[in-house]
């Protein structure tokens, strides 16, 4: 499969479209190119804190126009997974609005009393009381679900413990391993494909991490594009036993009309005024 056969796109957000809250070169133009050609696409993120509406507003403030309908978070993928497991089920959720909203919209009732699932996602401040409740509910038989495996997250002061670290604490206390929905589980990509009615054989995944985006895209059967504008470097690629289909410096390399040929025309992919 080559790029000419691609008619749908999935793309990671951080390190691909934005970096440290700044748009990366070519990001606005690539989004405009897809819109102009009416190409289905989704922006994916393992971040479960924010709703799609929140993320759309944050991207807009960075100069990137991504409607909330074109965003797929690990929280949304988790809610989709839960709804396919139990219809109108119950859940105890440790997380922020992005997760609680998605679980509610999937038809679930939040409860602390014998829930079908205990669902753990990212939050701004992990409560010892909430973690203790989660441990006790899992011990009593609730199924343990985690939105993503990321052990740490960034902050201006340094790394912060994230979902994977809290999940490890709960696993140690309960001797139960969670089911993890987000990247690198290809299930997140398959649910994204279903969301836009796409087929893996004609869809490409753009990511900046070999250990999440690229391996999950490969295992989901998609064309994979590694951009070197984020985490993984060209040197990192050599350490993995698999390879992406393409390696490019950044999303500007995926434009039909190169940035240097546009002058001051802005993000219009047709080059018209």
C-alpha positions in Angstrom: 0.0 0.0 0.0 1.3 3.4 -0.9 0.1 6.9 -0.1 -1.8 7.2 -3.4 -4.2 4.5 -2.3 -5.1 6.3 1.0 -8.5 7.9 1.2 -8.8 8.3 5.1 -6.3 9.6 7.7 -5.8 9.2 11.4 -3.2 11.4 13.1 -1.8 11.8 16.5 -2.0 15.3 18.0 1.1 16.1 20.2 4.3 16.0 18.3 2.5 15.8 14.9 0.2 18.8 14.7 1.3 20.7 17.8 4.3 20.8 20.1 4.3 22.7 23.4 1.0 24.4 22.4 2.4 25.7 19.1 1.3 24.4 15.7 3.9 22.6 13.8 4.8 23.6 10.2 2.3 22.3 7.7 -0.3 21.3 10.3 -2.9 24.0 9.4 -2.3 23.4 5.7 -2.7 19.6 6.0 -6.0 20.0 7.8 -7.2 22.4 5.2 -6.0 20.0 2.4 -8.2 17.2 3.9 -11.2 19.5 4.3 -10.9 20.8 0.7 -10.7 17.3 -0.7 -13.5 16.1 1.7 -11.2 13.4 3.1 -12.4 11.7 6.3 -9.9 12.1 9.2 -9.7 11.9 12.9 -7.2 13.5 15.4 -6.3 10.9 18.0 -5.0 11.4 21.5 -4.4 9.2 24.6 -5.3 12.2 26.8 -8.5 11.4 28.6 -8.8 14.6 30.6 -10.5 16.8 28.0 -13.7 16.4 26.0 -13.5 16.6 22.2 -15.1 20.1 22.5 -12.4 21.2 24.9 -9.6 19.9 22.6 -11.2 21.5 19.6 -11.2 24.8 21.4 -7.5 24.4 22.5 -6.5 23.5 19.0 -8.4 26.5 17.6 -6.5 28.8 20.0 -3.3 27.4 18.4 -4.5 28.2 15.0 -5.7 24.7 14.0 -9.3 24.2 12.9 -10.4 20.7 14.0 -14.1 20.3 14.7 -15.0 18.2 17.8 -16.5 15.6 15.4 -12.9 15.0 14.1 -11.4 14.2 17.5 -11.1 10.7 19.0 -9.7 10.4 22.6 -8.8 7.4 24.7 -11.8 8.3 26.8 -14.1 8.1 23.8 -12.6 4.8 22.7 -12.9 3.5 26.3 -16.6 4.4 26.4 -17.1 2.8 23.0 -15.5 -0.4 24.3 -17.6 -0.4 27.4 -20.9 0.0 25.5 -19.9 -3.0 23.4 -19.3 -5.0 26.5 -22.4 -4.2 28.6 -25.5 -2.3 27.4 -26.6 0.4 29.9 -24.1 -0.7 32.4 -22.6 0.9 35.5 -19.2 2.3 36.2 -17.0 3.8 38.9 -14.8 6.4 37.2 -11.6 7.9 38.3 -11.0 10.7 35.9 -11.9 14.1 34.6 -14.7 15.5 32.4 -13.4 14.0 29.2 -13.8 10.5 30.7 -17.0 11.0 32.7 -18.7 12.7 29.8 -17.8 9.9 27.3 -19.0 7.2 29.7 -22.2 9.0 30.4 -22.9 9.5 26.7 -22.3 5.8 26.2 -25.4 5.2 28.4 -23.6 4.2 31.6 -24.7 5.1 35.1 -22.0 6.3 37.5 -22.1 4.5 40.9 -19.9 3.5 43.8 -22.1 0.4 44.5 -21.1 -2.8 42.7 -20.4 -1.3 39.3 -19.8 -3.5 36.3 -16.5 -1.6 35.6 -13.9 0.5 37.5 -12.5 2.9 34.9 -9.3 4.8 35.5 -8.1 7.7 33.4 -6.0 10.8 33.7 -6.9 13.4 36.3 -5.4 16.6 37.6 -5.1 15.3 41.1 -5.4 11.6 42.1 -7.4 11.2 45.3 -6.2 8.6 47.7 -9.9 8.1 48.7 -10.9 7.4 45.1 -8.0 5.0 44.5 -8.9 3.1 47.7 -12.5 2.9 46.5 -11.4 1.6 43.1 -9.2 -1.1 44.8 -12.0 -2.3 47.0 -14.5 -2.4 44.1 -12.1 -4.4 41.9 -11.4 -6.8 44.8 -15.2 -7.3 45.0 -15.4 -8.2 41.4 -15.7 -5.1 39.2 -13.8 -5.3 35.9 -10.7 -3.1 35.8 -10.4 -0.8 32.7 -7.7 1.8 32.0 -7.9 4.5 29.3 -4.2 4.5 28.4 -0.9 3.0 29.6 1.1 6.3 29.8 3.0 6.2 33.1 3.9 9.8 33.2 2.9 13.1 31.7 4.6 16.4 31.2 4.4 19.6 33.3 6.4 22.8 33.5 8.0 21.5 36.7 8.8 18.1 35.3 7.1 14.7 34.9 3.8 13.9 36.7 2.4 10.4 37.5 -0.2 9.5 34.9 -2.8 6.8 34.3 -0.3 3.9 33.9 1.4 4.7 37.2 -1.9 4.8 39.1 -3.0 1.6 37.3 0.2 -0.1 38.5 -0.5 0.9 42.1 -4.0 -0.6 41.8 -2.7 -3.8 40.1 -0.2 -4.2 42.9 -2.9 -3.9 45.6 -5.5 -6.1 43.8 -3.3 -8.5 41.8 -5.6 -7.7 38.8 -4.2 -6.5 35.5 -6.4 -3.9 33.7 -7.6 -4.0 30.1 -6.0 -0.9 28.5 -8.0 0.6 25.6 -5.7 3.5 24.4 -2.6 3.4 22.2 -0.7 1.1 21.6 -3.8 -1.1 21.7 -4.9 -1.3 18.0 -8.5 -1.4 19.3 -8.4 2.4 19.7 -7.5 2.7 16.0 -10.2 0.2 15.0 -12.9 2.1 16.9 -11.6 5.3 15.2 -11.9 3.6 11.8 -15.5 2.6 12.7 -16.3 6.1 13.7 -15.5 7.5 10.2 -16.6 4.4 8.3 -13.1 3.8 7.1 -11.2 0.6 6.2 -7.7 -0.1 7.4 -6.4 -1.0 4.0 -7.1 2.5 2.7 -6.3 4.5 5.8 -3.0 5.9 7.0 -1.8 6.7 10.6 0.5 9.6 11.2 2.4 9.5 14.5 5.6 10.6 16.3 6.1 7.5 18.5 7.3 4.1 17.3 6.2 2.4 20.5 2.5 3.6 20.3 1.4 5.2 17.1 3.4 3.2 14.6 3.1 -0.3 16.2 -0.6 0.1 16.8 -1.2 1.4 13.2 0.8 -1.5 11.8 -1.1 -4.0 13.9 -4.4 -2.5 12.8 -3.3 -3.0 9.2 -2.9 0.7 8.2 -0.3 2.5 6.2 2.0 4.2 8.8 3.8 7.5 8.6 6.4 8.4 11.3 7.1 12.1 11.7 10.4 13.2 13.3 8.9 16.3 14.8 8.0 14.7 18.1 9.4 11.9 20.3 11.0 9.2 18.1 14.1 10.1 16.2 15.7 8.4 13.1 18.2 6.8 15.5 15.3 5.4 17.6 13.8 3.6 14.6 16.8 1.3 14.3 16.2 -0.1 17.7 12.7 -1.5 16.8 12.2 -4.8 14.9 9.5 -3.2 12.7 9.4 -0.2 10.5 6.8 2.4 9.4 5.9 2.6 5.8 7.2 6.1 5.6 9.5 8.4 7.6 9.2 12.1 7.1 10.5 15.2 8.9 7.0 16.5 9.6 3.5 16.8 8.3 4.6 19.6 5.9 6.1 16.7 3.8 2.6 15.4 3.3 1.2 18.5 1.6 0.2 18.4 -2.1 1.6 21.9 -2.5 4.9 22.3 -0.5 5.0 25.2 2.0 7.9 26.8 0.2 5.8 27.1 -3.0 2.9 28.8 -1.2 4.4 32.2 -0.5 1.8 34.1 1.6 -1.2 32.1 0.4 -1.8 30.5 3.9 -3.4 27.1 4.4 -5.5 26.9 1.3 -4.3 23.7 -0.3 -5.5 24.7 -3.8 -3.2 27.7 -3.8 -6.1 30.0 -4.8 -6.5 33.3 -3.2 
